[in-house]
Amino acid sequence: MALGKRCTMCKKWKLYREYYADKRNKDGLQARCKKCHAVESREWEESNPEYYREQVAARTARRDPETHRAQVRNAYQSDLEKARLKVKIQDAKRRAWKIGSGGTITETEWLDLKEKYNYTCLRCKRKEPKIKLTLDHVKPLKLGGENRIENAQPLCLSCNCSKGARWIDYR
């Protein structure tokens, strides 16, 4: 099993970690090693100084710190929401399995249900993002309800906790 390959510029055999990734090639690596790539890049910069300066200026102009912070914050929030949603769905599945009631609710079904009710808690009428909606079973799993979307309603955490294991339909 080969742990490296030959560089097309310096003709030396080098380990895979000494090459940059390139999805377009069969092996997923560039043909030149990192050192040869750096030499070639420097030569290109020296032979095209005006174009290189323009490229650097365009990159720095795009790099507005406030915009960058906002993009990172939004990406983090989005990932966090996806992770929370996955945990909520998995928790409901686990509880349903433990009790022995059938059915599953997928992430897309839950998102569609929240959208159907305009991202609003059906009991207190507050909306996201001020609150976080949680999945509530109309007929609780403890009372024989199934873990299906037809038996689900969106409630905020405080309303869901105050409802407890009672059979209350806010739809």
LOTORFI-296495 format. One record per residue: x, y, z of N, C-alpha, C in turn. Coordinates in Angstrom, 3 decimals, padded with zeros to 6 digits. Layout:
BEGIN
+----------+----------+----------+----------+----------+----------+----------+----------+----------+
!     n_c1 !     n_c2 !     n_c3 !    ca_c1 !    ca_c2 !    ca_c3 !     c_c1 !     c_c2 !     c_c3 !
+----------+----------+----------+----------+----------+----------+----------+----------+----------+
!        X !        Y !        Z !        X !        Y !        Z !        X !        Y !        Z !
...
+----------+----------+----------+----------+----------+----------+----------+----------+----------+
//
This chain:
BEGIN
+----------+----------+----------+----------+----------+----------+----------+----------+----------+
!     n_c1 !     n_c2 !     n_c3 !    ca_c1 !    ca_c2 !    ca_c3 !     c_c1 !     c_c2 !     c_c3 !
+----------+----------+----------+----------+----------+----------+----------+----------+----------+
!  000.846 ! -001.168 !  000.000 !  000.000 !  000.000 !  000.000 !  000.893 !  001.233 !  000.000 !
!  000.652 !  002.125 ! -000.939 !  001.474 !  003.324 ! -001.082 !  001.028 !  004.383 ! -000.090 !
!  001.977 !  005.038 !  000.556 !  001.693 !  006.113 !  001.501 !  002.080 !  007.466 !  000.922 !
!  002.444 !  007.467 ! -000.343 !  002.849 !  008.714 ! -000.964 !  002.780 !  008.626 ! -002.472 !
!  003.306 !  009.669 ! -003.120 !  003.337 !  009.685 ! -004.578 !  004.458 !  010.598 ! -005.040 !
!  004.721 !  010.595 ! -006.347 !  005.821 !  011.373 ! -006.916 !  005.307 !  012.742 ! -007.358 !
!  006.039 !  013.803 ! -006.956 !  005.700 !  015.175 ! -007.346 !  006.051 !  015.367 ! -008.818 !
!  005.176 !  016.038 ! -009.560 !  005.418 !  016.229 ! -010.998 !  006.474 !  017.288 ! -011.281 !
!  006.786 !  018.167 ! -010.308 !  007.794 !  019.209 ! -010.532 !  009.188 !  018.763 ! -010.086 !
!  009.328 !  018.392 ! -008.805 !  010.660 !  018.040 ! -008.297 !  011.001 !  016.568 ! -008.514 !
!  010.039 !  015.766 ! -008.937 !  010.198 !  014.339 ! -009.239 !  010.610 !  013.505 ! -008.023 !
!  010.365 !  014.017 ! -006.802 !  010.709 !  013.284 ! -005.585 !  009.472 !  012.562 ! -005.064 !
!  009.709 !  011.412 ! -004.426 !  008.645 !  010.641 ! -003.816 !  008.375 !  011.232 ! -002.437 !
!  007.116 !  011.647 ! -002.187 !  006.783 !  012.286 ! -000.907 !  005.487 !  011.694 ! -000.348 !
!  005.332 !  011.821 !  000.969 !  004.136 !  011.314 !  001.639 !  002.907 !  012.121 !  001.229 !
!  001.730 !  011.502 !  001.374 !  000.482 !  012.154 !  000.992 !  000.267 !  013.474 !  001.731 !
!  000.696 !  013.540 !  003.012 !  000.455 !  014.756 !  003.792 !  001.238 !  015.955 !  003.263 !
!  002.182 !  015.733 !  002.348 !  002.966 !  016.820 !  001.769 !  002.339 !  017.365 !  000.484 !
!  001.057 !  017.019 !  000.250 !  000.316 !  017.503 ! -000.917 ! -000.975 !  018.173 ! -000.452 !
! -001.408 !  019.195 ! -001.187 ! -002.692 !  019.830 ! -000.904 ! -003.806 !  018.983 ! -001.509 !
! -004.976 !  019.066 ! -000.929 ! -006.135 !  018.326 ! -001.441 ! -006.645 !  018.970 ! -002.725 !
! -007.129 !  018.136 ! -003.635 ! -007.732 !  018.607 ! -004.881 ! -008.728 !  017.544 ! -005.320 !
! -010.003 !  017.838 ! -005.188 ! -011.052 !  016.852 ! -005.463 ! -011.125 !  016.473 ! -006.930 !
! -010.557 !  017.298 ! -007.799 ! -010.664 !  017.020 ! -009.235 ! -009.774 !  015.857 ! -009.671 !
! -008.717 !  015.576 ! -008.934 ! -007.819 !  014.479 ! -009.296 ! -008.323 !  013.151 ! -008.736 !
! -007.899 !  012.057 ! -009.374 ! -008.342 !  010.720 ! -008.972 ! -008.014 !  010.408 ! -007.517 !
! -006.788 !  010.737 ! -007.097 ! -006.375 !  010.414 ! -005.736 ! -006.759 !  011.483 ! -004.720 !
! -007.364 !  012.583 ! -005.168 ! -007.803 !  013.633 ! -004.265 ! -006.705 !  014.583 ! -003.824 !
! -005.557 !  014.513 ! -004.490 ! -004.423 !  015.376 ! -004.132 ! -003.895 !  016.096 ! -005.367 !
! -003.233 !  017.240 ! -005.129 ! -002.622 !  017.952 ! -006.248 ! -001.439 !  017.164 ! -006.785 !
! -001.026 !  017.479 ! -007.988 !  000.088 !  016.770 ! -008.607 !  001.432 !  017.257 ! -008.055 !
!  001.493 !  018.535 ! -007.624 !  002.727 !  019.104 ! -007.073 !  002.699 !  019.038 ! -005.553 !
!  003.858 !  018.878 ! -004.932 !  003.933 !  018.891 ! -003.476 !  003.759 !  020.325 ! -002.978 !
!  003.593 !  020.491 ! -001.672 !  003.342 !  021.815 ! -001.105 !  004.506 !  022.774 ! -001.359 !
!  005.754 !  022.272 ! -001.277 !  006.920 !  023.137 ! -001.499 !  006.964 !  023.623 ! -002.939 !
!  006.744 !  022.735 ! -003.877 !  006.759 !  023.118 ! -005.292 !  005.603 !  024.060 ! -005.608 !
!  004.468 !  023.831 ! -004.973 !  003.308 !  024.705 ! -005.163 !  003.637 !  026.118 ! -004.679 !
!  004.312 !  026.218 ! -003.528 !  004.686 !  027.522 ! -002.980 !  005.670 !  028.243 ! -003.896 !
!  006.633 !  027.497 ! -004.445 !  007.616 !  028.095 ! -005.359 !  006.914 !  028.615 ! -006.611 !
!  006.024 !  027.805 ! -007.159 !  005.294 !  028.204 ! -008.363 !  004.402 !  029.424 ! -008.092 !
!  003.777 !  029.467 ! -006.912 !  002.923 !  030.609 ! -006.558 !  003.743 !  031.885 ! -006.436 !
!  004.907 !  031.785 ! -005.784 !  005.777 !  032.957 ! -005.645 !  006.229 !  033.469 ! -007.003 !
!  006.599 !  032.555 ! -007.888 !  007.021 !  032.954 ! -009.238 !  005.883 !  033.659 ! -009.967 !
!  004.676 !  033.158 ! -009.833 !  003.534 !  033.772 ! -010.495 !  003.277 !  035.176 ! -009.932 !
!  003.384 !  035.320 ! -008.586 !  003.185 !  036.633 ! -007.963 !  004.203 !  037.642 ! -008.465 !
!  005.454 !  037.202 ! -008.618 !  006.508 !  038.102 ! -009.087 !  006.320 !  038.482 ! -010.553 !
!  005.803 !  037.567 ! -011.354 !  005.628 !  037.854 ! -012.775 !  004.323 !  038.607 ! -013.069 !
!  003.363 !  038.634 ! -012.128 !  002.083 !  039.336 ! -012.303 !  001.797 !  040.242 ! -011.105 !
!  002.630 !  041.248 ! -010.844 !  002.462 !  042.037 ! -009.622 !  001.158 !  042.843 ! -009.585 !
!  000.747 !  043.406 ! -010.725 ! -000.469 !  044.231 ! -010.726 ! -001.701 !  043.379 ! -010.435 !
! -001.805 !  042.267 ! -011.122 ! -002.954 !  041.385 ! -010.951 ! -002.989 !  040.836 ! -009.519 !
! -001.816 !  040.490 ! -008.985 ! -001.727 !  039.960 ! -007.633 ! -002.198 !  041.008 ! -006.626 !
! -001.769 !  042.259 ! -006.791 ! -002.185 !  043.343 ! -005.899 ! -003.709 !  043.529 ! -005.935 !
! -004.277 !  043.441 ! -007.143 ! -005.730 !  043.568 ! -007.286 ! -006.459 !  042.441 ! -006.539 !
! -005.922 !  041.236 ! -006.679 ! -006.533 !  040.086 ! -005.993 ! -006.497 !  040.255 ! -004.478 !
! -005.344 !  040.675 ! -003.962 ! -005.195 !  040.863 ! -002.520 ! -006.132 !  041.966 ! -002.039 !
! -006.225 !  043.060 ! -002.791 ! -007.111 !  044.165 ! -002.417 ! -008.572 !  043.708 ! -002.405 !
! -008.966 !  042.913 ! -003.395 ! -010.344 !  042.422 ! -003.456 ! -010.648 !  041.507 ! -002.274 !
! -009.696 !  040.648 ! -001.895 ! -009.896 !  039.748 ! -000.747 ! -010.041 !  040.529 !  000.542 !
! -009.186 !  041.541 !  000.736 ! -009.253 !  042.328 !  001.972 ! -010.508 !  043.169 !  002.018 !
! -010.978 !  043.665 !  000.884 ! -012.203 !  044.459 !  000.860 ! -013.402 !  043.598 !  001.246 !
! -013.390 !  042.341 !  000.843 ! -014.492 !  041.432 !  001.160 ! -014.504 !  041.055 !  002.633 !
! -013.377 !  041.194 !  003.300 ! -013.225 !  040.727 !  004.660 ! -013.621 !  041.796 !  005.685 !
! -014.859 !  042.210 !  005.673 ! -015.351 !  043.161 !  006.653 ! -015.551 !  042.413 !  007.970 !
! -014.898 !  042.837 !  009.049 ! -014.957 !  042.081 !  010.297 ! -016.381 !  041.909 !  010.841 !
! -017.190 !  042.939 !  010.752 ! -018.558 !  042.864 !  011.271 ! -019.376 !  041.845 !  010.488 !
! -019.238 !  041.882 !  009.146 ! -019.962 !  040.928 !  008.300 ! -019.497 !  039.508 !  008.598 !
! -018.190 !  039.334 !  008.743 ! -017.627 !  038.015 !  009.022 ! -018.159 !  037.488 !  010.353 !
! -018.166 !  038.338 !  011.395 ! -018.682 !  037.925 !  012.697 ! -020.145 !  037.506 !  012.602 !
! -020.926 !  038.273 !  011.850 ! -022.345 !  037.953 !  011.690 ! -022.524 !  036.615 !  010.975 !
! -021.717 !  036.373 !  009.945 ! -021.812 !  035.104 !  009.204 ! -021.464 !  033.931 !  010.112 !
! -020.410 !  034.069 !  010.892 ! -019.992 !  032.999 !  011.802 ! -021.080 !  032.767 !  012.851 !
! -021.632 !  033.856 !  013.405 ! -022.685 !  033.751 !  014.415 ! -023.906 !  033.033 !  013.850 !
! -024.309 !  033.401 !  012.626 ! -025.478 !  032.767 !  012.000 ! -025.241 !  031.293 !  011.736 !
! -024.041 !  030.950 !  011.257 ! -023.719 !  029.544 !  010.990 ! -023.741 !  028.749 !  012.292 !
! -023.194 !  029.335 !  013.359 ! -023.173 !  028.662 !  014.655 ! -024.594 !  028.453 !  015.160 !
! -025.436 !  029.487 !  015.082 ! -026.819 !  029.385 !  015.542 ! -027.577 !  028.314 !  014.756 !
! -027.355 !  028.295 !  013.429 ! -028.024 !  027.319 !  012.575 ! -027.625 !  025.892 !  012.968 !
! -026.320 !  025.666 !  013.181 ! -025.843 !  024.344 !  013.578 ! -026.400 !  023.955 !  014.946 !
! -026.462 !  024.932 !  015.845 ! -026.977 !  024.676 !  017.183 ! -028.455 !  024.290 !  017.135 !
! -029.225 !  024.989 !  016.305 ! -030.651 !  024.676 !  016.168 ! -030.853 !  023.277 !  015.601 !
! -030.051 !  022.924 !  014.590 ! -030.160 !  021.583 !  014.003 ! -029.854 !  020.509 !  015.041 !
! -028.812 !  020.742 !  015.856 ! -028.436 !  019.768 !  016.877 ! -029.538 !  019.639 !  017.923 !
! -030.118 !  020.773 !  018.350 ! -031.196 !  020.732 !  019.334 ! -032.412 !  019.985 !  018.799 !
! -032.738 !  020.257 !  017.528 ! -033.876 !  019.593 !  016.915 ! -033.665 !  018.084 !  016.880 !
! -032.453 !  017.675 !  016.519 ! -032.145 !  016.248 !  016.447 ! -032.300 !  015.595 !  017.824 !
! -031.833 !  016.295 !  018.866 ! -031.939 !  015.761 !  020.225 ! -033.402 !  015.644 !  020.626 !
! -034.230 !  016.661 !  020.303 ! -035.648 !  016.620 !  020.654 ! -036.335 !  015.422 !  020.006 !
! -036.086 !  015.232 !  018.714 ! -036.714 !  014.137 !  017.978 ! -036.247 !  012.799 !  018.536 !
! -034.931 !  012.676 !  018.794 ! -034.406 !  011.420 !  019.321 ! -034.962 !  011.133 !  020.716 !
! -035.138 !  012.194 !  021.524 ! -035.682 !  012.026 !  022.863 ! -037.118 !  011.508 !  022.800 !
! -037.911 !  012.090 !  021.906 ! -039.299 !  011.636 !  021.751 ! -039.340 !  010.183 !  021.278 !
! -038.460 !  009.834 !  020.348 ! -038.402 !  008.446 !  019.861 ! -038.042 !  007.491 !  020.995 !
! -037.048 !  007.898 !  021.809 ! -036.587 !  007.048 !  022.890 ! -037.692 !  006.830 !  023.924 !
! -038.377 !  007.919 !  024.297 ! -039.463 !  007.793 !  025.268 ! -040.578 !  006.915 !  024.727 !
! -040.914 !  007.092 !  023.438 ! -041.978 !  006.281 !  022.829 ! -041.586 !  004.813 !  022.807 !
! -040.334 !  004.538 !  022.489 ! -039.850 !  003.162 !  022.447 ! -039.873 !  002.551 !  023.841 !
! -039.468 !  003.345 !  024.837 ! -039.399 !  002.862 !  026.213 ! -040.790 !  002.506 !  026.745 !
! -041.767 !  003.329 !  026.421 ! -043.139 !  003.094 !  026.877 ! -043.795 !  001.979 !  026.064 !
! -043.367 !  001.832 !  024.833 ! -043.910 !  000.772 !  023.986 ! -044.948 !  001.263 !  023.003 !
! -045.102 !  002.575 !  022.892 ! -046.044 !  003.089 !  021.885 ! -045.314 !  003.177 !  020.552 !
! -046.019 !  002.966 !  019.479 ! -045.381 !  002.944 !  018.172 ! -045.268 !  004.315 !  017.541 !
! -044.649 !  004.342 !  016.391 ! -044.602 !  005.552 !  015.589 ! -043.314 !  006.334 !  015.729 !
! -043.081 !  007.157 !  014.728 ! -041.930 !  008.062 !  014.749 ! -042.343 !  009.394 !  014.129 !
! -041.650 !  010.444 !  014.547 ! -041.852 !  011.773 !  013.971 ! -040.519 !  012.206 !  013.397 !
! -040.506 !  012.499 !  012.100 ! -039.263 !  012.915 !  011.463 ! -039.045 !  014.409 !  011.667 !
! -037.803 !  014.845 !  011.422 ! -037.467 !  016.265 !  011.556 ! -038.291 !  017.118 !  010.597 !
! -038.472 !  016.642 !  009.369 ! -039.228 !  017.430 !  008.387 ! -040.693 !  017.540 !  008.792 !
! -041.263 !  016.464 !  009.358 ! -042.646 !  016.534 !  009.826 ! -042.785 !  017.563 !  010.943 !
! -041.824 !  017.574 !  011.861 ! -041.863 !  018.518 !  012.971 ! -041.734 !  019.954 !  012.459 !
! -040.818 !  020.184 !  011.520 ! -040.647 !  021.528 !  010.957 ! -041.905 !  021.966 !  010.211 !
! -042.533 !  021.045 !  009.488 ! -043.784 !  021.358 !  008.781 ! -044.908 !  021.700 !  009.772 !
! -044.957 !  020.973 !  010.891 ! -045.984 !  021.245 !  011.896 ! -045.791 !  022.625 !  012.518 !
! -044.537 !  022.970 !  012.818 ! -044.264 !  024.303 !  013.369 ! -044.652 !  025.387 !  012.369 !
! -044.347 !  025.144 !  011.095 ! -044.692 !  026.115 !  010.051 ! -046.216 !  026.235 !  009.910 !
! -046.925 !  025.117 !  010.024 ! -048.384 !  025.115 !  009.908 ! -049.017 !  026.033 !  010.960 !
! -048.459 !  026.022 !  012.166 ! -048.983 !  026.851 !  013.243 ! -048.213 !  028.168 !  013.382 !
! -047.479 !  028.543 !  012.325 ! -046.799 !  029.839 !  012.244 ! -045.785 !  030.031 !  013.381 !
! -045.090 !  028.957 !  013.759 ! -044.049 !  028.992 !  014.782 ! -044.561 !  029.598 !  016.096 !
! -045.788 !  029.235 !  016.456 ! -046.464 !  029.798 !  017.629 ! -046.797 !  028.698 !  018.628 !
! -046.622 !  029.010 !  019.909 ! -047.060 !  028.102 !  020.966 ! -048.581 !  028.142 !  020.977 !
! -049.216 !  026.998 !  020.901 ! -050.679 !  026.950 !  020.795 ! -051.383 !  027.339 !  022.089 !
! -050.680 !  027.314 !  023.210 ! -051.321 !  027.654 !  024.483 ! -051.174 !  029.148 !  024.802 !
! -049.939 !  029.667 !  024.801 ! -049.726 !  031.062 !  025.210 ! -049.620 !  032.025 !  024.030 !
! -049.593 !  031.502 !  022.809 ! -049.570 !  032.288 !  021.567 ! -048.291 !  033.101 !  021.364 !
! -047.230 !  032.774 !  022.103 ! -045.948 !  033.436 !  021.850 ! -045.269 !  032.740 !  020.678 !
! -044.397 !  033.488 !  019.964 ! -043.774 !  032.956 !  018.745 ! -042.270 !  032.792 !  018.917 !
! -041.706 !  031.912 !  018.070 ! -040.260 !  031.832 !  017.966 ! -039.774 !  033.107 !  017.294 !
! -038.626 !  033.638 !  017.546 ! -037.503 !  033.147 !  018.333 ! -037.541 !  033.566 !  019.806 !
! -038.597 !  034.254 !  020.266 ! -038.675 !  034.637 !  021.683 ! -038.721 !  033.411 !  022.579 !
! -039.324 !  032.336 !  022.096 ! -039.417 !  031.089 !  022.843 ! -038.897 !  029.955 !  021.973 !
! -038.634 !  028.833 !  022.578 ! -038.244 !  027.637 !  021.833 ! -039.410 !  026.654 !  021.900 !
! -039.902 !  026.288 !  020.734 ! -041.024 !  025.348 !  020.685 ! -040.544 !  023.930 !  020.958 !
! -041.340 !  023.202 !  021.713 ! -041.033 !  021.800 !  021.991 ! -042.183 !  020.949 !  021.492 !
! -041.887 !  019.701 !  021.234 ! -042.894 !  018.774 !  020.737 ! -043.702 !  018.252 !  021.916 !
! -045.011 !  018.407 !  021.842 ! -045.894 !  017.921 !  022.892 ! -046.856 !  016.904 !  022.287 !
! -047.062 !  015.816 !  023.003 ! -048.027 !  014.813 !  022.553 ! -049.389 !  015.179 !  023.130 !
! -050.395 !  015.327 !  022.255 ! -051.753 !  015.686 !  022.688 ! -052.237 !  014.633 !  023.678 !
! -052.242 !  013.392 !  023.258 ! -052.524 !  012.279 !  024.177 ! -051.159 !  011.778 !  024.635 !
! -050.801 !  012.020 !  025.888 ! -049.453 !  011.683 !  026.361 ! -049.102 !  010.219 !  026.146 !
! -047.812 !  009.978 !  025.961 ! -047.342 !  008.610 !  025.752 ! -047.674 !  007.737 !  026.966 !
! -047.648 !  008.341 !  028.163 ! -047.967 !  007.589 !  029.382 ! -049.415 !  007.104 !  029.400 !
! -050.288 !  007.834 !  028.701 ! -051.708 !  007.447 !  028.669 ! -052.056 !  006.646 !  027.424 !
! -051.036 !  006.154 !  026.723 ! -051.273 !  005.296 !  025.563 ! -051.236 !  006.015 !  024.231 !
! -050.812 !  007.261 !  024.212 ! -050.695 !  007.991 !  022.949 ! -049.544 !  007.483 !  022.112 !
! -049.622 !  007.726 !  020.823 ! -048.572 !  007.273 !  019.918 ! -047.654 !  008.430 !  019.548 !
! -046.441 !  008.086 !  019.206 ! -045.452 !  009.082 !  018.792 ! -045.602 !  009.325 !  017.289 !
! -046.709 !  009.948 !  016.906 ! -046.997 !  010.247 !  015.509 ! -047.291 !  011.733 !  015.379 !
! -047.113 !  012.264 !  014.181 ! -047.309 !  013.692 !  013.948 ! -048.774 !  014.095 !  014.168 !
! -049.701 !  013.179 !  013.964 ! -051.117 !  013.473 !  014.187 ! -051.406 !  013.701 !  015.674 !
! -050.543 !  013.189 !  016.541 ! -050.722 !  013.317 !  017.988 ! -049.785 !  014.381 !  018.562 !
! -049.232 !  015.245 !  017.717 ! -048.240 !  016.226 !  018.176 ! -048.767 !  017.643 !  018.034 !
! -048.271 !  018.506 !  018.917 ! -048.598 !  019.930 !  018.834 ! -047.386 !  020.718 !  019.342 !
! -047.146 !  021.901 !  018.794 ! -046.012 !  022.699 !  019.258 ! -046.387 !  023.559 !  020.464 !
! -045.658 !  023.379 !  021.560 ! -045.825 !  024.199 !  022.755 ! -044.461 !  024.681 !  023.208 !
! -044.433 !  025.854 !  023.863 ! -043.161 !  026.306 !  024.419 ! -042.855 !  025.432 !  025.634 !
! -041.631 !  025.496 !  026.112 ! -041.201 !  024.606 !  027.187 ! -042.023 !  024.804 !  028.455 !
! -042.293 !  026.065 !  028.819 ! -043.046 !  026.291 !  030.062 ! -044.475 !  025.763 !  029.941 !
! -045.118 !  025.971 !  028.800 ! -046.488 !  025.463 !  028.607 ! -046.501 !  023.934 !  028.570 !
! -045.499 !  023.351 !  027.941 ! -045.411 !  021.896 !  027.856 ! -045.229 !  021.297 !  029.246 !
! -044.385 !  021.933 !  030.066 ! -044.146 !  021.425 !  031.417 ! -045.394 !  021.587 !  032.289 !
! -046.103 !  022.720 !  032.132 ! -047.287 !  022.923 !  032.962 ! -048.436 !  022.001 !  032.543 !
! -048.485 !  021.602 !  031.279 ! -049.513 !  020.668 !  030.813 ! -049.282 !  019.298 !  031.439 !
! -048.031 !  018.924 !  031.561 ! -047.678 !  017.642 !  032.162 ! -048.194 !  016.481 !  031.334 !
! -048.633 !  015.419 !  032.022 ! -049.105 !  014.200 !  031.359 ! -050.625 !  014.196 !  031.284 !
! -051.240 !  015.350 !  030.953 ! -052.689 !  015.429 !  030.814 ! -053.042 !  015.460 !  029.332 !
! -054.228 !  015.008 !  029.039 ! -054.700 !  014.937 !  027.664 ! -055.419 !  016.236 !  027.320 !
! -054.659 !  017.234 !  026.803 ! -055.212 !  018.548 !  026.460 ! -054.842 !  018.849 !  025.019 !
! -055.849 !  019.166 !  024.227 ! -055.627 !  019.480 !  022.812 ! -055.810 !  020.984 !  022.599 !
! -054.721 !  021.689 !  022.287 ! -054.774 !  023.131 !  022.049 ! -054.968 !  023.471 !  020.571 !
! -055.060 !  022.440 !  019.725 ! -055.195 !  022.692 !  018.295 ! -056.579 !  023.173 !  018.026 !
+----------+----------+----------+----------+----------+----------+----------+----------+----------+
//
